[in-house]
Amino acid sequence: MAALAGGVGCGGGVSRAPEVPDDLERGLVLREGQRIVREPGEELVARAELLGMHVGQLRIRLGPFCTPRGDDPEHVASTFDTAGVARWFRRAEGRSWTQLDTETLYPVAAGFELDNSGSQRIYALDFNASGYDFVLQTSKGGPSTGTEVAIGKDRYYDAHSAFLLMRSWDAEPGEQTYFYVVLGKAPWRADVRLQARTVVDFAGERTPALHFKGTVHRVGLKPGEKYTPRSFEVWLTDDDRRVPIEFVGEAGFGAFRLLLEERNLHPGCFEKDVRR
């Protein structure tokens, strides 16, 4: 087991990134033969901060899981918990999972559950080349269902698959692209650019890093309307592992930050399966 812990100094707040030109023929996809950056058994543990205060922990695991499900292709799963971190912050627990096509990183199916002080939301999504179908169940009623159609040649990713897609993007500084990602049940467009190769303080060492800047906006909404646009920045180690060091983004309730505290490698399968 390898653990990475320590401070990260990557610049704090979020700055605006230039929007990606609209004339790109197609968004970000894995090219044939391109190396996919993923390591089965990888576990990432990140400290979550809201408005500069520690509010929780995010844990991401790249399968396999010990409970077989048919041919059981590769999965990514994550959990989030704010319990006991800040007294004024309402308790929230979340868990999510994604079934992946391991050759393309396209999501096949995904699920997300959020329990916010007793108020529950459960999402189930099924993806295909034409778009995706969703089912939303809440503690207030439901279920509600719907379908979103793919935009042009582009397919939808979810948060987990988009995370692996960005880690696998083989870009040079100044190169820019876009992709569509489903957050909750809604489609968003992410415009992103590799800003620069840089060096950051990470785990007590000066570490070469890739610095990405981008914006996301809800599909169908114009700039300035609710939810759009929001900026984000990502730092990954500049090596073959592309380990995520830090994420800084804008949320509806303020600036949100994730700082990597541990990276562990687990042989075999994960005992705890968060999938339903």
FIVEXKOL-924224 format. One line per field, with one value per residue (C-alpha): residue in three letters; x, y, z. Coordinates in steps of 0.001 Angstrom, whole numbers, plus 500000, padded with zeros to 6 digits. Layout:
// residues N
residu: [ALA, ...]
px: [X, ...]
py: [Y, ...]
pz: [Z, ...]
***
This chain:
// residues 276
residu: [MET, ALA, ALA, LEU, ALA, GLY, GLY, VAL, GLY, CYS, GLY, GLY, GLY, VAL, SER, ARG, ALA, PRO, GLU, VAL, PRO, ASP, ASP, LEU, GLU, ARG, GLY, LEU, VAL, LEU, ARG, GLU, GLY, GLN, ARG, ILE, VAL, ARG, GLU, PRO, GLY, GLU, GLU, LEU, VAL, ALA, ARG, ALA, GLU, LEU, LEU, GLY, MET, HIS, VAL, GLY, GLN, LEU, ARG, ILE, ARG, LEU, GLY, PRO, PHE, CYS, THR, PRO, ARG, GLY, ASP, ASP, PRO, GLU, HIS, VAL, ALA, SER, THR, PHE, ASP, THR, ALA, GLY, VAL, ALA, ARG, TRP, PHE, ARG, ARG, ALA, GLU, GLY, ARG, SER, TRP, THR, GLN, LEU, ASP, THR, GLU, THR, LEU, TYR, PRO, VAL, ALA, ALA, GLY, PHE, GLU, LEU, ASP, ASN, SER, GLY, SER, GLN, ARG, ILE, TYR, ALA, LEU, ASP, PHE, ASN, ALA, SER, GLY, TYR, ASP, PHE, VAL, LEU, GLN, THR, SER, LYS, GLY, GLY, PRO, SER, THR, GLY, THR, GLU, VAL, ALA, ILE, GLY, LYS, ASP, ARG, TYR, TYR, ASP, ALA, HIS, SER, ALA, PHE, LEU, LEU, MET, ARG, SER, TRP, ASP, ALA, GLU, PRO, GLY, GLU, GLN, THR, TYR, PHE, TYR, VAL, VAL, LEU, GLY, LYS, ALA, PRO, TRP, ARG, ALA, ASP, VAL, ARG, LEU, GLN, ALA, ARG, THR, VAL, VAL, ASP, PHE, ALA, GLY, GLU, ARG, THR, PRO, ALA, LEU, HIS, PHE, LYS, GLY, THR, VAL, HIS, ARG, VAL, GLY, LEU, LYS, PRO, GLY, GLU, LYS, TYR, THR, PRO, ARG, SER, PHE, GLU, VAL, TRP, LEU, THR, ASP, ASP, ASP, ARG, ARG, VAL, PRO, ILE, GLU, PHE, VAL, GLY, GLU, ALA, GLY, PHE, GLY, ALA, PHE, ARG, LEU, LEU, LEU, GLU, GLU, ARG, ASN, LEU, HIS, PRO, GLY, CYS, PHE, GLU, LYS, ASP, VAL, ARG, ARG]
px: [500000, 501271, 499947, 500381, 499730, 500673, 499953, 499193, 499877, 498189, 496892, 493565, 490676, 489173, 490001, 488147, 489323, 488791, 485849, 486616, 485754, 482351, 483748, 485435, 483970, 483817, 484510, 487062, 487131, 489793, 491632, 492145, 495151, 495420, 496633, 493922, 495169, 493561, 494866, 492378, 492476, 493312, 491747, 491900, 491011, 490474, 489735, 486692, 486592, 483761, 484518, 487924, 486549, 486951, 483503, 484010, 485867, 485584, 486763, 486998, 487667, 488406, 487091, 486895, 484501, 484227, 480541, 480354, 477497, 477488, 480512, 480852, 482894, 484985, 483321, 484259, 482607, 482818, 481492, 481180, 480499, 480236, 479120, 480895, 483142, 481442, 478608, 476926, 477082, 474120, 474985, 475165, 476176, 476477, 477556, 477801, 479017, 479615, 479884, 482445, 483267, 486957, 488047, 486346, 485619, 482009, 479641, 477200, 475163, 475483, 473766, 473930, 472324, 472316, 471017, 470980, 469780, 467055, 466085, 466947, 467527, 468347, 469398, 469707, 471092, 471478, 473743, 473866, 475098, 471827, 471949, 470790, 467687, 467261, 465050, 464915, 463364, 463100, 461861, 459049, 457727, 458382, 459787, 460297, 461799, 463215, 465535, 468259, 469335, 473010, 474236, 475707, 478533, 479175, 478224, 477581, 479952, 479141, 481380, 483436, 484060, 484788, 487334, 489152, 488811, 490633, 493374, 493860, 493802, 497190, 497322, 499965, 499841, 497331, 495328, 491616, 488552, 485064, 482880, 479363, 478856, 475713, 475500, 472483, 470091, 470977, 473447, 476285, 478993, 482555, 485060, 488620, 492166, 495550, 496796, 500417, 502978, 503967, 505457, 503409, 503982, 502528, 503190, 506086, 507833, 508031, 506053, 505712, 502025, 499566, 497261, 493841, 491285, 487710, 484079, 480865, 477378, 473969, 472985, 470153, 470947, 472601, 475558, 474281, 471245, 470929, 473703, 475843, 478701, 480830, 484618, 486928, 490634, 492387, 495989, 497309, 500807, 502823, 503748, 502269, 499931, 498237, 497335, 494740, 496283, 493658, 490288, 488855, 485394, 482343, 479189, 475819, 476799, 480340, 483897, 484515, 487913, 489192, 492753, 494267, 495380, 495969, 496454, 496297, 496588, 494565, 495379, 492396, 488892, 487211, 485303, 482740, 480527, 478546, 476483, 472803]
py: [500000, 503410, 506507, 510105, 512677, 516257, 519808, 520910, 524396, 524954, 528477, 528519, 530252, 529585, 531805, 531963, 529853, 530871, 529098, 526364, 527282, 526080, 524862, 521756, 518821, 516513, 516556, 514574, 510828, 508170, 507607, 504061, 502542, 505369, 504387, 504537, 505802, 503529, 501062, 498479, 498449, 502159, 504051, 507844, 509634, 513398, 516089, 518184, 521893, 524389, 528096, 527156, 524912, 521139, 519613, 515990, 513239, 511773, 508217, 506883, 503231, 501618, 498005, 495065, 494407, 491089, 490530, 489170, 490260, 488204, 489127, 492191, 494644, 497268, 499637, 502851, 503669, 506579, 507614, 511024, 511783, 515026, 513431, 514779, 517151, 520477, 520917, 523665, 521644, 519349, 515681, 514370, 510971, 509951, 506935, 506421, 503853, 503553, 500537, 501269, 500110, 499501, 500166, 503539, 504698, 505318, 504693, 501801, 502375, 504516, 505134, 507831, 508029, 511102, 511256, 514853, 514897, 512356, 513762, 511143, 511278, 508151, 508367, 505475, 506069, 503847, 505106, 504275, 505811, 507749, 509409, 508204, 507302, 508273, 507403, 509684, 508561, 510970, 510690, 513072, 510813, 509593, 508020, 510473, 509292, 510863, 510592, 512911, 512604, 512767, 516023, 515502, 512953, 513358, 510841, 511544, 510694, 510640, 512125, 508937, 508246, 511939, 511840, 508907, 510535, 513669, 511585, 509799, 512932, 513192, 516946, 519633, 523037, 525290, 522396, 522571, 520408, 519773, 516878, 516337, 515071, 514135, 515690, 514419, 513819, 516905, 517193, 519718, 520738, 521016, 523161, 522502, 523506, 522208, 525500, 524616, 522214, 523442, 522403, 522278, 521444, 517982, 515401, 517493, 517578, 519789, 517770, 518252, 518712, 519332, 522313, 522286, 525106, 524893, 525887, 523869, 525003, 523367, 522311, 524513, 527443, 530652, 532342, 534265, 532059, 529890, 527297, 528580, 528948, 527586, 527461, 524690, 523863, 520498, 519523, 516050, 514675, 515007, 511327, 508071, 507739, 511162, 511156, 513870, 516284, 518990, 520091, 523588, 524488, 526668, 525170, 526736, 527238, 528589, 527602, 523862, 522175, 518583, 517848, 514397, 512942, 509272, 507037, 503329, 500248, 497207, 493727, 491560, 492974, 495512, 493920, 496718, 497165, 500428, 499417, 498564]
pz: [500000, 499042, 500781, 499722, 502411, 502946, 501920, 498400, 497104, 493763, 493898, 495758, 493958, 490564, 487597, 484305, 481392, 477766, 476197, 473699, 470090, 468917, 465587, 466996, 465080, 468072, 471778, 473754, 473075, 473436, 470179, 468935, 470660, 473198, 476650, 479303, 482652, 485202, 487748, 489091, 492874, 493073, 495975, 496253, 499489, 499292, 501848, 500915, 501717, 501315, 501593, 503017, 505786, 506077, 505531, 504544, 502770, 499271, 498606, 495025, 494214, 490883, 490966, 490778, 493641, 495449, 494613, 491046, 488779, 485605, 483515, 485810, 483713, 485405, 487863, 489619, 492934, 495358, 498750, 500392, 504036, 506023, 509304, 512371, 510454, 511095, 513569, 511589, 508350, 507818, 507718, 504164, 502873, 499264, 497273, 493561, 491070, 487339, 485060, 482319, 478831, 479498, 475905, 475442, 479031, 477979, 480905, 480513, 483673, 486784, 490094, 492750, 496192, 498423, 501983, 503192, 506799, 506018, 502621, 499999, 496243, 494213, 490565, 488111, 484614, 481551, 478758, 475049, 471803, 471439, 474866, 478270, 480270, 483912, 486864, 489911, 493183, 496132, 499692, 498684, 495940, 492439, 490519, 487678, 484407, 481288, 478306, 477021, 473388, 472402, 470857, 467384, 467416, 471134, 473794, 477442, 480278, 483975, 486694, 487199, 483504, 482817, 485653, 484008, 480577, 481741, 483353, 480015, 477832, 476115, 475560, 475138, 476896, 475170, 473728, 474448, 474055, 475414, 476537, 477867, 481404, 483337, 486806, 488722, 485820, 483789, 480873, 481168, 478710, 480028, 478103, 479260, 478357, 479476, 480838, 481549, 482868, 486306, 489654, 492881, 496545, 497096, 499814, 501088, 497721, 494654, 492113, 488328, 487509, 484685, 485289, 483593, 483536, 482391, 482659, 482762, 481837, 481749, 478264, 477015, 479298, 478132, 479904, 482904, 483498, 486593, 487080, 484227, 483699, 486545, 486537, 487687, 487844, 488122, 488868, 487942, 488424, 485218, 484912, 483646, 486659, 486260, 489957, 490762, 493262, 493602, 492237, 492754, 491499, 491898, 493353, 494052, 497700, 497170, 496306, 496633, 496903, 496950, 498122, 497741, 501077, 500215, 497215, 498018, 495824, 496901, 495578, 494664, 494999, 497273, 500140, 500387, 497342, 497344, 494314, 494720]
***
